């Protein structure tokens, strides 16, 4: 008999949905009485009972349509926030449509929009609280999923390291291998031929992870059939070639199964559209309000401290490796090495105000022109000089992957400390790894998080590499 699993509990999901409905009702009723007390005209034609009934009915469809990802063992906070936003957006659109069809019911837009924002904020707080409660529960050894590995230890090493995070709730019992394991904490349970006997003796095992290339076809089929008939989850790691990544994605062309290296959210049109619309909004607002004032002030100071142009233009590599003109406020004296040498902390090429601009990121503001033109995004991997792209693309593995998305004014690498001067190849490798992580894990709320962390780092001078 298998243990109770939070991931698969319908009862828990309905309990969360019920809590959502209570939260929904409190938000709508609270907003109604707030406006009744502060602005009676807003609620004059509102029938609270009808609104509440329609709100509940219009929530049931999206809450059953969107899965509860907070129960997943590897759920991330930003994904939970994104899912809450999708849920509330769908709910409020359905509610608007339902009230519109009821011709006899007035639509109080101000009330509904206030309710939508409040409900989303509280629903997000509820979901994140539940996520961290579940993580805490699993970190105490509760709701653990007991798993065994089959195959070579080195092929399971990364998976084993990942499962060591107790918040995910995995209990790795050991490995069946024909080699002696060397990794500390990974117990050898027997050879690959001993798996079935072990599973029969230990019926509480929840899942088996095996490397397909290390077992005969007959043994693999026999193990798979046993798992299917005894409520054991079966996972096969396709370790066919040494270059395959541990998180290969699966797709189909006809009936043929294909593996590809990574999931890229920005390959989807709707995601690119959302990112582009947000880029346009931010760039238009900034360029039409603060930027002209900042430009005049900066131009006067630059001209007083260093002869030459106010805007520095440099060719850099962007989306798909294409070259574009990247704009910055000039922070150095005009020199012949600007396209080949990085700025250092005590670089004599910098003039005093230029040094201040670099430390406060003011020199990057003209890149909002690049964002408006479409050659850059507000958030993305930082664009590198052509000379650096030519150099590092030959010595750093997967360096060019960062060019699958538009470069950004700020990025995941920058808010995690990988910005400024790169003194050695290892520093650039870490930056590239962070950029690739962003390419694979993009979502709108991740961009919001990066922008917020950039502002905090700038205002409180937390980034010591900003020079």
Secondary structure, DSSP 4 states (H G I P E B T S, - for coil): -PPP-GGG-HHHHHHHHHHHHHHHHHHHHHHHHHHHHH-GGGGTT--HHHHHHHHHHHHHHHHHHS--GGGSTT--HHHHHHHHHHHHHHHHHHHHHHHHHSTTS---HHHHHHHHHHHHHHHHHHHHHHHHHHHHHHHTTTTPEEEEEES-HHHHHHHHHHHT-GGG-EEEEEEE-SS---STT--EEE-GGGHHHHHHH-TT--EEEEEGGGS-HHHHHHHHHHHHHTT-EEEEE---STT--TT-EEEEETTEEEEES---GGGSHHHHHHHHHHHHHHHHHHHHTHHHHHHHHHHHHHHHHS-S-SEEEEEEE-GGG-EEEEEEE--B---TTTTT----TT-TTB-HHHHHHHHHTGGGTTHHHHHHHTS-EEESPPPPBHHHHHHHHHHSTTGGGGGGS--EEE-HHHHTT--S---SHHHHHHHHHHHHHHHHH--HHHHHHHHHHHHHHHHTT--TT--
